[in-house]
Amino acid sequence: MHHRSFARNILRSTIGLIIVLSTGAAHAQSFPQNQALLALPPLLLDTPNAPGNASIQKNFQDRIANKGSVRLIVKLRTAAQPEHRLDPAQLQSQRATIANMQSNFINRVAQFGNVVRKQFVTQPFVVVQANSAVLSHILSSADVLSVQEDAVLQLSLAQSVPLVGGDKAWTAGGTGTGQAVAILDTGVDSSHPFLSGKVVAEACFSTNGQGAKSVCPNGDLSQIGVGAGKDCPISACSHGTHVAGIAAGKGSSFSGVAKEAKIISVQVFTSFEDVSGAYTALGAFTSDIMSGLEYVYSLRNTHKIAAVNMSLGGGLYTSNCDNDALKPVIDNLRDAGIATIIASGNNGETNAISSPACISSAISVGATTKSNVVDSYSNSAPILSLLAPGSDIKSSVPGSAYANYYGTSMAAPHVAGAWAVLKSKKPTASVTEILNAFATTGKNISDSRNAISRPRIQVDAALAKLAGGGCFKASNPAHVAAGRAYAKLGYAYAKGSNQRMGMNYSFFTSKLRNTGVDYYAVDSTCP
C-alpha cells in the first residue's frame, strides 16, 4: 500500500462543488474547513509492538504533544469473520467474543478516566480519546492488533441519466422498484418534491467535543428514527440531498437513475469550528462512518438494500488500502449482497485515489463530462473501478430547489442508482456479478492524462447482460419481424447499432448479439 497524503492533498480533498445558476454563470460554493484539523495526514500503526514501528509511535506522540490528545480507532486482537459466512450460532458466538474483548479493554483503560468514545457490535474496534499515557498503555497491550487515527473525511440529471442509458433501462423494467440505496452523507431533505415518499429509514452519527459539534437533530452522538437523517443546518449540508436525488430522485420532467428506489438517509458528518469560531466547517469521523455502515448492515433483512453511496474521502493512495478500519464492515455488506460505492476524490491525481475508495472490496468511481471525457479534477489510478457522469449534474437541494454541482461526489450516486436498477431486475445478483455487468458493457473511456481506460457505466447494456441478453441467429426477415432489425431501401440493419446485415430479402443469415435495450450488433463470435 502506497500512501501519498500531504497537507496540500488533504486540503484539496473537499468536493469543491460548483453551483451553475439558470443564467449559466458558474459560482464556487464555499465549504469552510478547520485548517488545524486537516493539517496532518491520518496515522495507521499495524501490530504496534512489531520492530520498525518506533518512528510511527513517535509520530503519534508528537501529534498528542501538539494537540493534547488524539482520537484513535483501536482494533482488538480477535479473528472476526464476515458475518454472512457464519451460521446463526457462530454469528452470536463471534459477537459475544467481540463484546467480551471490548469490555475487558474498556475496563483496563478506565483508570485513565472517561476516554472511550464508541464501540461496535459486529467489529472488534473501540474508539478512544487518547493522551500520552493512554497511547502508551494501548501500544503495550497484547490484545491490540492495530491503531488508526480516527481521521476526518471531507465531502469529496436531466442530461446525465439518458447519457448512461437510464431511460432505456426504465423502459426495460429496470427502475429500482423494491430496492433501496443508503446515502451516508450530510443528511437528506425528505420533504423535497424530488424525494417525496422516498426515505424509509434514517439515522445520524456525529461527534461532540474538542472543537467538534454534533449535527444530529437531538444534539447527541447518535439518533435513529424519523427525522434523524434530515439535512444538517449548515450550507454545505445540501450535499446529501443532491446526492440522493441523483441516485433515486423522481420528478415530472427528469428523474434520478433509480427513479422508483427508496432511500436510507444516514447523516455521518460533524461540524467544526472555522477560523471565526463559528461551527460552519464539516467533516466526517471515520468512526461515525463505521457506525453508519454498521447501521445499514443491521437493516439488511428489513429492506432490500442494493448499495451504499459514500461521496466522501481524504488522503491519496496508489494501491489498495485494506488496513483501513472501514474494510471489515464493507466486507460484511458485500457478503450480504450490498455494494459500497465511493467517490474517487477530486484532487486531479493521475495515480492515486482517496480513502476509503481505495479499499479493494468497495467500488470506486471517477467522473466524466457529458462529452465522455474524464474530468481533470477526477482522481484516477489503476485500482479505479468505474466511471460515471460528474460534471454539471442537476439534482435536488434543500428547500424544494435544484442546483447543478460537479465532482466525483456526483458520479458515485449515478453508480449507486444504477446498482439498484440492476438489483430490481435480478435481486439475487451478487456484487461481483453486477460489477462485471457494468465493467463489460460500459463505454470504455481513456483518461488522456495517464492512458488508463475504464468503463463509464451504460445502464441499459448492463441490465440486458444481467437479464440474459445474448445471441440470435436468424434470417434478415426474421430479425426484422422480431424487432431486432429494420428494413430500409431494400437493406436490413441491426437495430441500435445500425450495422448493415445485407439485402432484406436475400435470406442472408446473420448473427446478432443483444448488448443493450433495443440495441443489437452483428457478432461473428456468436454460436
KEDOMI-551256 format. One record per residue (C-alpha): x, y, z; residue number from 1; residue in one letter. Coordinates in steps of 0.1 Angstrom, whole numbers, padded with zeros to 4 digits. Layout:
<<X Y Z> NUM 'A'>
...
END
This chain:
<<0000 0000 0000> 1 'M'>
<<0015 0033 -0010> 2 'H'>
<<0000 0063 0007> 3 'H'>
<<0007 0099 -0005> 4 'R'>
<<-0011 0122 0018> 5 'S'>
<<0003 0157 0024> 6 'F'>
<<-0013 0188 0038> 7 'A'>
<<-0019 0201 0003> 8 'R'>
<<-0037 0169 -0007> 9 'N'>
<<-0059 0168 0025> 10 'I'>
<<-0068 0205 0019> 11 'L'>
<<-0077 0197 -0017> 12 'R'>
<<-0098 0167 -0008> 13 'S'>
<<-0130 0187 -0004> 14 'T'>
<<-0156 0182 -0031> 15 'I'>
<<-0153 0218 -0044> 16 'G'>
<<-0189 0219 -0056> 17 'L'>
<<-0200 0244 -0083> 18 'I'>
<<-0235 0257 -0085> 19 'I'>
<<-0244 0266 -0121> 20 'V'>
<<-0273 0291 -0120> 21 'L'>
<<-0300 0293 -0145> 22 'S'>
<<-0282 0323 -0161> 23 'T'>
<<-0254 0300 -0170> 24 'G'>
<<-0229 0318 -0147> 25 'A'>
<<-0208 0295 -0125> 26 'A'>
<<-0201 0304 -0089> 27 'H'>
<<-0180 0284 -0064> 28 'A'>
<<-0198 0273 -0033> 29 'Q'>
<<-0176 0277 -0003> 30 'S'>
<<-0173 0249 0023> 31 'F'>
<<-0154 0261 0053> 32 'P'>
<<-0128 0238 0068> 33 'Q'>
<<-0109 0236 0101> 34 'N'>
<<-0074 0241 0089> 35 'Q'>
<<-0058 0227 0121> 36 'A'>
<<-0079 0196 0118> 37 'L'>
<<-0068 0190 0083> 38 'L'>
<<-0031 0199 0086> 39 'A'>
<<-0017 0164 0091> 40 'L'>
<<-0024 0130 0074> 41 'P'>
<<-0040 0102 0094> 42 'P'>
<<-0017 0077 0110> 43 'L'>
<<-0021 0039 0109> 44 'L'>
<<0000 0015 0131> 45 'L'>
<<-0004 -0022 0124> 46 'D'>
<<0009 -0046 0150> 47 'T'>
<<0021 -0019 0174> 48 'P'>
<<0048 -0040 0191> 49 'N'>
<<0064 -0050 0158> 50 'A'>
<<0100 -0040 0151> 51 'P'>
<<0104 -0009 0130> 52 'G'>
<<0073 0009 0143> 53 'N'>
<<0092 0033 0166> 54 'A'>
<<0090 0062 0142> 55 'S'>
<<0052 0058 0137> 56 'I'>
<<0048 0056 0175> 57 'Q'>
<<0068 0088 0178> 58 'K'>
<<0045 0105 0152> 59 'N'>
<<0015 0096 0174> 60 'F'>
<<0032 0110 0205> 61 'Q'>
<<0042 0142 0186> 62 'D'>
<<0007 0147 0175> 63 'R'>
<<-0006 0143 0210> 64 'I'>
<<0020 0168 0222> 65 'A'>
<<0007 0192 0196> 66 'N'>
<<-0030 0187 0202> 67 'K'>
<<-0032 0174 0237> 68 'G'>
<<-0049 0142 0227> 69 'S'>
<<-0059 0123 0195> 70 'V'>
<<-0090 0102 0187> 71 'R'>
<<-0080 0066 0179> 72 'L'>
<<-0097 0036 0164> 73 'I'>
<<-0082 0006 0182> 74 'V'>
<<-0086 -0029 0167> 75 'K'>
<<-0086 -0057 0192> 76 'L'>
<<-0068 -0090 0185> 77 'R'>
<<-0096 -0114 0176> 78 'T'>
<<-0103 -0133 0144> 79 'A'>
<<-0136 -0118 0133> 80 'A'>
<<-0150 -0133 0101> 81 'Q'>
<<-0175 -0116 0077> 82 'P'>
<<-0209 -0124 0093> 83 'E'>
<<-0225 -0137 0061> 84 'H'>
<<-0202 -0167 0062> 85 'R'>
<<-0213 -0177 0097> 86 'L'>
<<-0243 -0198 0107> 87 'D'>
<<-0266 -0182 0134> 88 'P'>
<<-0248 -0199 0163> 89 'A'>
<<-0213 -0189 0150> 90 'Q'>
<<-0225 -0153 0145> 91 'L'>
<<-0238 -0150 0180> 92 'Q'>
<<-0206 -0165 0194> 93 'S'>
<<-0184 -0141 0174> 94 'Q'>
<<-0204 -0111 0186> 95 'R'>
<<-0202 -0123 0222> 96 'A'>
<<-0164 -0127 0218> 97 'T'>
<<-0161 -0092 0204> 98 'I'>
<<-0182 -0077 0232> 99 'A'>
<<-0162 -0095 0258> 100 'N'>
<<-0129 -0083 0244> 101 'M'>
<<-0143 -0047 0242> 102 'Q'>
<<-0155 -0049 0278> 103 'S'>
<<-0121 -0061 0290> 104 'N'>
<<-0103 -0034 0271> 105 'F'>
<<-0127 -0007 0283> 106 'I'>
<<-0122 -0018 0319> 107 'N'>
<<-0084 -0016 0315> 108 'R'>
<<-0084 0020 0302> 109 'V'>
<<-0110 0031 0328> 110 'A'>
<<-0080 0040 0350> 111 'Q'>
<<-0074 0070 0327> 112 'F'>
<<-0109 0084 0330> 113 'G'>
<<-0138 0086 0305> 114 'N'>
<<-0117 0080 0274> 115 'V'>
<<-0139 0056 0254> 116 'V'>
<<-0160 0072 0228> 117 'R'>
<<-0175 0044 0208> 118 'K'>
<<-0177 0006 0203> 119 'Q'>
<<-0193 -0016 0176> 120 'F'>
<<-0215 -0046 0176> 121 'V'>
<<-0201 -0065 0145> 122 'T'>
<<-0165 -0055 0145> 123 'Q'>
<<-0137 -0057 0172> 124 'P'>
<<-0130 -0019 0174> 125 'F'>
<<-0131 0006 0202> 126 'V'>
<<-0127 0044 0197> 127 'V'>
<<-0108 0063 0224> 128 'V'>
<<-0096 0098 0230> 129 'Q'>
<<-0060 0092 0239> 130 'A'>
<<-0035 0113 0257> 131 'N'>
<<0002 0102 0260> 132 'S'>
<<-0005 0079 0289> 133 'A'>
<<-0035 0062 0272> 134 'V'>
<<-0015 0058 0240> 135 'L'>
<<0014 0042 0258> 136 'S'>
<<-0010 0018 0275> 137 'H'>
<<-0026 0008 0242> 138 'I'>
<<0006 0003 0224> 139 'L'>
<<0019 -0020 0251> 140 'S'>
<<-0012 -0041 0252> 141 'S'>
<<-0010 -0076 0237> 142 'A'>
<<-0047 -0075 0229> 143 'D'>
<<-0043 -0047 0204> 144 'V'>
<<-0039 -0056 0168> 145 'L'>
<<-0037 -0021 0152> 146 'S'>
<<-0042 0016 0160> 147 'V'>
<<-0056 0040 0135> 148 'Q'>
<<-0062 0077 0139> 149 'E'>
<<-0099 0085 0136> 150 'D'>
<<-0094 0106 0105> 151 'A'>
<<-0118 0133 0095> 152 'V'>
<<-0130 0128 0058> 153 'L'>
<<-0144 0156 0036> 154 'Q'>
<<-0172 0158 0011> 155 'L'>
<<-0154 0147 -0020> 156 'S'>
<<-0297 0147 -0140> 157 'L'>
<<-0318 0158 -0169> 158 'A'>
<<-0289 0150 -0193> 159 'Q'>
<<-0268 0125 -0174> 160 'S'>
<<-0295 0098 -0169> 161 'V'>
<<-0302 0094 -0207> 162 'P'>
<<-0264 0096 -0213> 163 'L'>
<<-0258 0064 -0194> 164 'V'>
<<-0289 0047 -0208> 165 'G'>
<<-0310 0050 -0177> 166 'G'>
<<-0342 0059 -0195> 167 'D'>
<<-0339 0029 -0218> 168 'K'>
<<-0333 0007 -0187> 169 'A'>
<<-0366 0021 -0173> 170 'W'>
<<-0384 0010 -0205> 171 'T'>
<<-0370 -0025 -0200> 172 'A'>
<<-0384 -0026 -0165> 173 'G'>
<<-0353 -0016 -0145> 174 'G'>
<<-0365 0013 -0124> 175 'T'>
<<-0351 0003 -0089> 176 'G'>
<<-0386 -0009 -0077> 177 'T'>
<<-0383 -0028 -0045> 178 'G'>
<<-0347 -0017 -0038> 179 'Q'>
<<-0332 0009 -0015> 180 'A'>
<<-0300 0030 -0017> 181 'V'>
<<-0283 0041 0016> 182 'A'>
<<-0269 0076 0014> 183 'I'>
<<-0241 0081 0040> 184 'L'>
<<-0237 0119 0038> 185 'D'>
<<-0249 0152 0053> 186 'T'>
<<-0285 0141 0056> 187 'G'>
<<-0314 0143 0032> 188 'V'>
<<-0343 0167 0029> 189 'D'>
<<-0371 0141 0028> 190 'S'>
<<-0397 0168 0022> 191 'S'>
<<-0383 0178 -0012> 192 'H'>
<<-0407 0170 -0040> 193 'P'>
<<-0380 0151 -0059> 194 'F'>
<<-0376 0128 -0029> 195 'L'>
<<-0412 0127 -0017> 196 'S'>
<<-0421 0093 0000> 197 'G'>
<<-0386 0081 -0007> 198 'K'>
<<-0369 0080 0027> 199 'V'>
<<-0377 0047 0045> 200 'V'>
<<-0351 0047 0073> 201 'A'>
<<-0330 0074 0090> 202 'E'>
<<-0301 0076 0114> 203 'A'>
<<-0274 0101 0125> 204 'C'>
<<-0239 0095 0139> 205 'F'>
<<-0219 0126 0148> 206 'S'>
<<-0194 0138 0174> 207 'T'>
<<-0191 0163 0202> 208 'N'>
<<-0160 0178 0219> 209 'G'>
<<-0126 0193 0212> 210 'Q'>
<<-0138 0218 0185> 211 'G'>
<<-0164 0193 0172> 212 'A'>
<<-0202 0196 0175> 213 'K'>
<<-0228 0170 0166> 214 'S'>
<<-0253 0179 0139> 215 'V'>
<<-0277 0152 0149> 216 'C'>
<<-0312 0168 0154> 217 'P'>
<<-0311 0158 0191> 218 'N'>
<<-0276 0171 0196> 219 'G'>
<<-0263 0137 0208> 220 'D'>
<<-0238 0114 0193> 221 'L'>
<<-0264 0092 0176> 222 'S'>
<<-0301 0092 0167> 223 'Q'>
<<-0322 0066 0149> 224 'I'>
<<-0357 0071 0136> 225 'G'>
<<-0379 0095 0117> 226 'V'>
<<-0361 0128 0112> 227 'G'>
<<-0327 0116 0124> 228 'A'>
<<-0313 0116 0088> 229 'G'>
<<-0325 0151 0079> 230 'K'>
<<-0301 0175 0062> 231 'D'>
<<-0279 0193 0088> 232 'C'>
<<-0283 0231 0093> 233 'P'>
<<-0252 0242 0075> 234 'I'>
<<-0249 0255 0039> 235 'S'>
<<-0227 0225 0029> 236 'A'>
<<-0254 0201 0040> 237 'C'>
<<-0271 0205 0006> 238 'S'>
<<-0247 0178 -0005> 239 'H'>
<<-0266 0148 0008> 240 'G'>
<<-0299 0159 -0007> 241 'T'>
<<-0282 0164 -0041> 242 'H'>
<<-0265 0130 -0040> 243 'V'>
<<-0298 0113 -0030> 244 'A'>
<<-0316 0129 -0059> 245 'G'>
<<-0290 0117 -0084> 246 'I'>
<<-0294 0081 -0071> 247 'A'>
<<-0331 0079 -0067> 248 'A'>
<<-0350 0112 -0072> 249 'G'>
<<-0382 0112 -0092> 250 'K'>
<<-0397 0143 -0109> 251 'G'>
<<-0422 0152 -0136> 252 'S'>
<<-0396 0164 -0161> 253 'S'>
<<-0365 0144 -0151> 254 'F'>
<<-0355 0118 -0125> 255 'S'>
<<-0325 0102 -0108> 256 'G'>
<<-0311 0069 -0121> 257 'V'>
<<-0333 0045 -0100> 258 'A'>
<<-0364 0066 -0100> 259 'K'>
<<-0385 0040 -0081> 260 'E'>
<<-0359 0031 -0055> 261 'A'>
<<-0362 0041 -0018> 262 'K'>
<<-0336 0059 0002> 263 'I'>
<<-0320 0052 0036> 264 'I'>
<<-0306 0085 0049> 265 'S'>
<<-0276 0082 0073> 266 'V'>
<<-0261 0115 0084> 267 'Q'>
<<-0224 0109 0094> 268 'V'>
<<-0209 0144 0094> 269 'F'>
<<-0198 0167 0123> 270 'T'>
<<-0195 0205 0124> 271 'S'>
<<-0161 0220 0134> 272 'F'>
<<-0151 0255 0144> 273 'E'>
<<-0139 0276 0115> 274 'D'>
<<-0113 0304 0117> 275 'V'>
<<-0140 0328 0131> 276 'S'>
<<-0150 0303 0159> 277 'G'>
<<-0184 0295 0143> 278 'A'>
<<-0193 0259 0137> 279 'Y'>
<<-0196 0260 0099> 280 'T'>
<<-0169 0235 0088> 281 'A'>
<<-0179 0199 0080> 282 'L'>
<<-0161 0167 0083> 283 'G'>
<<-0169 0130 0090> 284 'A'>
<<-0150 0110 0115> 285 'F'>
<<-0141 0075 0103> 286 'T'>
<<-0157 0060 0134> 287 'S'>
<<-0190 0077 0126> 288 'D'>
<<-0189 0063 0091> 289 'I'>
<<-0182 0029 0106> 290 'M'>
<<-0213 0033 0128> 291 'S'>
<<-0233 0044 0097> 292 'G'>
<<-0223 0013 0078> 293 'L'>
<<-0230 -0010 0107> 294 'E'>
<<-0265 0006 0109> 295 'Y'>
<<-0271 -0001 0072> 296 'V'>
<<-0259 -0037 0077> 297 'Y'>
<<-0284 -0041 0106> 298 'S'>
<<-0312 -0032 0081> 299 'L'>
<<-0302 -0059 0056> 300 'R'>
<<-0332 -0081 0065> 301 'N'>
<<-0357 -0052 0068> 302 'T'>
<<-0350 -0035 0035> 303 'H'>
<<-0337 -0048 0002> 304 'K'>
<<-0306 -0026 0000> 305 'I'>
<<-0288 -0026 -0033> 306 'A'>
<<-0260 -0002 -0024> 307 'A'>
<<-0244 0023 -0001> 308 'V'>
<<-0232 0056 -0015> 309 'N'>
<<-0203 0074 0001> 310 'M'>
<<-0194 0106 -0017> 311 'S'>
<<-0166 0115 0008> 312 'L'>
<<-0130 0108 0013> 313 'G'>
<<-0095 0120 0021> 314 'G'>
<<-0058 0112 0016> 315 'G'>
<<-0044 0096 -0015> 316 'L'>
<<-0034 0060 -0022> 317 'Y'>
<<-0017 0045 -0052> 318 'T'>
<<-0028 0009 -0043> 319 'S'>
<<-0054 -0008 -0021> 320 'N'>
<<-0057 0005 0015> 321 'C'>
<<-0071 -0027 0030> 322 'D'>
<<-0057 -0020 0065> 323 'N'>
<<-0084 0007 0068> 324 'D'>
<<-0108 0002 0098> 325 'A'>
<<-0138 0005 0073> 326 'L'>
<<-0129 -0026 0054> 327 'K'>
<<-0144 -0052 0077> 328 'P'>
<<-0179 -0037 0077> 329 'V'>
<<-0176 -0031 0039> 330 'I'>
<<-0168 -0068 0036> 331 'D'>
<<-0198 -0077 0057> 332 'N'>
<<-0220 -0056 0034> 333 'L'>
<<-0206 -0071 0003> 334 'R'>
<<-0211 -0106 0015> 335 'D'>
<<-0247 -0097 0022> 336 'A'>
<<-0251 -0086 -0014> 337 'G'>
<<-0248 -0048 -0007> 338 'I'>
<<-0222 -0028 -0027> 339 'A'>
<<-0204 0001 -0011> 340 'T'>
<<-0198 0027 -0038> 341 'I'>
<<-0173 0055 -0031> 342 'I'>
<<-0162 0086 -0049> 343 'A'>
<<-0125 0085 -0060> 344 'S'>
<<-0119 0121 -0050> 345 'G'>
<<-0113 0155 -0066> 346 'N'>
<<-0076 0161 -0063> 347 'N'>
<<-0069 0158 -0100> 348 'G'>
<<-0044 0130 -0092> 349 'E'>
<<-0035 0106 -0120> 350 'T'>
<<-0020 0077 -0100> 351 'N'>
<<-0039 0078 -0067> 352 'A'>
<<-0075 0078 -0053> 353 'I'>
<<-0088 0088 -0019> 354 'S'>
<<-0097 0067 0011> 355 'S'>
<<-0120 0048 0016> 356 'P'>
<<-0124 0044 -0022> 357 'A'>
<<-0091 0026 -0022> 358 'C'>
<<-0105 -0003 -0002> 359 'I'>
<<-0105 -0034 -0025> 360 'S'>
<<-0140 -0046 -0016> 361 'S'>
<<-0155 -0012 -0023> 362 'A'>
<<-0165 0001 -0058> 363 'I'>
<<-0145 0033 -0066> 364 'S'>
<<-0160 0058 -0091> 365 'V'>
<<-0143 0086 -0111> 366 'G'>
<<-0161 0114 -0130> 367 'A'>
<<-0166 0121 -0167> 368 'T'>
<<-0181 0150 -0186> 369 'T'>
<<-0212 0148 -0207> 370 'K'>
<<-0188 0146 -0237> 371 'S'>
<<-0174 0113 -0223> 372 'N'>
<<-0140 0128 -0212> 373 'V'>
<<-0125 0120 -0178> 374 'V'>
<<-0127 0153 -0159> 375 'D'>
<<-0095 0170 -0149> 376 'S'>
<<-0103 0170 -0112> 377 'Y'>
<<-0112 0133 -0110> 378 'S'>
<<-0087 0111 -0092> 379 'N'>
<<-0075 0082 -0113> 380 'S'>
<<-0053 0051 -0107> 381 'A'>
<<-0051 0015 -0119> 382 'P'>
<<-0073 0005 -0089> 383 'I'>
<<-0102 0026 -0101> 384 'L'>
<<-0134 0006 -0107> 385 'S'>
<<-0158 0026 -0129> 386 'L'>
<<-0166 0060 -0144> 387 'L'>
<<-0199 0079 -0144> 388 'A'>
<<-0210 0115 -0152> 389 'P'>
<<-0200 0140 -0126> 390 'G'>
<<-0200 0174 -0143> 391 'S'>
<<-0228 0200 -0142> 392 'D'>
<<-0253 0175 -0127> 393 'I'>
<<-0287 0189 -0119> 394 'K'>
<<-0304 0175 -0087> 395 'S'>
<<-0323 0184 -0056> 396 'S'>
<<-0311 0207 -0029> 397 'V'>
<<-0329 0216 0004> 398 'P'>
<<-0359 0239 0002> 399 'G'>
<<-0376 0223 -0029> 400 'S'>
<<-0348 0238 -0051> 401 'A'>
<<-0324 0223 -0077> 402 'Y'>
<<-0288 0231 -0084> 403 'A'>
<<-0260 0219 -0107> 404 'N'>
<<-0229 0205 -0090> 405 'Y'>
<<-0198 0188 -0102> 406 'Y'>
<<-0174 0163 -0086> 407 'G'>
<<-0168 0126 -0082> 408 'T'>
<<-0194 0130 -0054> 409 'S'>
<<-0220 0133 -0083> 410 'M'>
<<-0205 0104 -0102> 411 'A'>
<<-0208 0079 -0074> 412 'A'>
<<-0246 0081 -0069> 413 'P'>
<<-0251 0075 -0106> 414 'H'>
<<-0235 0041 -0100> 415 'V'>
<<-0254 0035 -0067> 416 'A'>
<<-0287 0042 -0085> 417 'G'>
<<-0277 0020 -0114> 418 'A'>
<<-0269 -0007 -0089> 419 'W'>
<<-0305 -0005 -0077> 420 'A'>
<<-0318 -0007 -0113> 421 'V'>
<<-0300 -0039 -0119> 422 'L'>
<<-0309 -0054 -0085> 423 'K'>
<<-0345 -0046 -0092> 424 'S'>
<<-0343 -0068 -0123> 425 'K'>
<<-0323 -0096 -0106> 426 'K'>
<<-0325 -0093 -0068> 427 'P'>
<<-0302 -0124 -0063> 428 'T'>
<<-0273 -0109 -0082> 429 'A'>
<<-0241 -0106 -0062> 430 'S'>
<<-0219 -0075 -0060> 431 'V'>
<<-0193 -0092 -0082> 432 'T'>
<<-0219 -0102 -0108> 433 'E'>
<<-0233 -0067 -0111> 434 'I'>
<<-0198 -0051 -0112> 435 'L'>
<<-0189 -0075 -0140> 436 'N'>
<<-0221 -0064 -0159> 437 'A'>
<<-0211 -0028 -0157> 438 'F'>
<<-0174 -0034 -0164> 439 'A'>
<<-0181 -0055 -0196> 440 'T'>
<<-0208 -0034 -0211> 441 'T'>
<<-0197 0002 -0202> 442 'G'>
<<-0183 0027 -0227> 443 'K'>
<<-0145 0025 -0223> 444 'N'>
<<-0130 0059 -0219> 445 'I'>
<<-0093 0065 -0219> 446 'S'>
<<-0080 0091 -0195> 447 'D'>
<<-0058 0115 -0216> 448 'S'>
<<-0037 0122 -0185> 449 'R'>
<<-0025 0087 -0179> 450 'N'>
<<-0040 0065 -0207> 451 'A'>
<<-0059 0044 -0181> 452 'I'>
<<-0091 0032 -0197> 453 'S'>
<<-0121 0024 -0175> 454 'R'>
<<-0158 0017 -0184> 455 'P'>
<<-0183 0045 -0180> 456 'R'>
<<-0215 0028 -0169> 457 'I'>
<<-0241 0021 -0196> 458 'Q'>
<<-0271 0010 -0175> 459 'V'>
<<-0293 -0004 -0203> 460 'D'>
<<-0265 -0026 -0216> 461 'A'>
<<-0256 -0038 -0182> 462 'A'>
<<-0292 -0046 -0175> 463 'L'>
<<-0295 -0065 -0207> 464 'A'>
<<-0264 -0085 -0199> 465 'K'>
<<-0276 -0093 -0164> 466 'L'>
<<-0311 -0102 -0176> 467 'A'>
<<-0296 -0127 -0201> 468 'G'>
<<-0293 -0107 -0233> 469 'G'>
<<-0274 -0130 -0257> 470 'G'>
<<-0270 -0141 -0293> 471 'C'>
<<-0296 -0146 -0320> 472 'F'>
<<-0292 -0163 -0353> 473 'K'>
<<-0319 -0159 -0380> 474 'A'>
<<-0326 -0146 -0415> 475 'S'>
<<-0330 -0109 -0420> 476 'N'>
<<-0368 -0110 -0423> 477 'P'>
<<-0370 -0130 -0391> 478 'A'>
<<-0348 -0104 -0373> 479 'H'>
<<-0370 -0076 -0386> 480 'V'>
<<-0402 -0094 -0375> 481 'A'>
<<-0387 -0099 -0341> 482 'A'>
<<-0378 -0062 -0337> 483 'G'>
<<-0340 -0069 -0337> 484 'R'>
<<-0335 -0052 -0371> 485 'A'>
<<-0352 -0029 -0395> 486 'Y'>
<<-0356 -0027 -0433> 487 'A'>
<<-0347 0004 -0453> 488 'K'>
<<-0345 0008 -0491> 489 'L'>
<<-0342 -0030 -0495> 490 'G'>
<<-0314 -0035 -0469> 491 'Y'>
<<-0316 -0048 -0434> 492 'A'>
<<-0299 -0031 -0405> 493 'Y'>
<<-0293 -0042 -0369> 494 'A'>
<<-0315 -0021 -0346> 495 'K'>
<<-0295 0002 -0324> 496 'G'>
<<-0260 -0003 -0340> 497 'S'>
<<-0274 0004 -0375> 498 'N'>
<<-0250 -0021 -0389> 499 'Q'>
<<-0259 -0033 -0424> 500 'R'>
<<-0268 -0070 -0424> 501 'M'>
<<-0273 -0075 -0462> 502 'G'>
<<-0303 -0073 -0485> 503 'M'>
<<-0335 -0076 -0466> 504 'N'>
<<-0350 -0103 -0488> 505 'Y'>
<<-0318 -0122 -0497> 506 'S'>
<<-0323 -0145 -0467> 507 'F'>
<<-0287 -0138 -0457> 508 'F'>
<<-0282 -0154 -0423> 509 'T'>
<<-0266 -0131 -0396> 510 'S'>
<<-0256 -0134 -0360> 511 'K'>
<<-0267 -0107 -0337> 512 'L'>
<<-0258 -0100 -0300> 513 'R'>
<<-0281 -0081 -0278> 514 'N'>
<<-0258 -0056 -0260> 515 'T'>
<<-0285 -0032 -0246> 516 'G'>
<<-0321 -0024 -0245> 517 'V'>
<<-0332 -0022 -0282> 518 'D'>
<<-0296 -0024 -0292> 519 'Y'>
<<-0282 -0053 -0314> 520 'Y'>
<<-0248 -0057 -0331> 521 'A'>
<<-0235 -0081 -0357> 522 'V'>
<<-0212 -0105 -0338> 523 'D'>
<<-0194 -0133 -0356> 524 'S'>
<<-0184 -0148 -0323> 525 'T'>
<<-0220 -0158 -0315> 526 'C'>
<<-0226 -0196 -0319> 527 'P'>
END
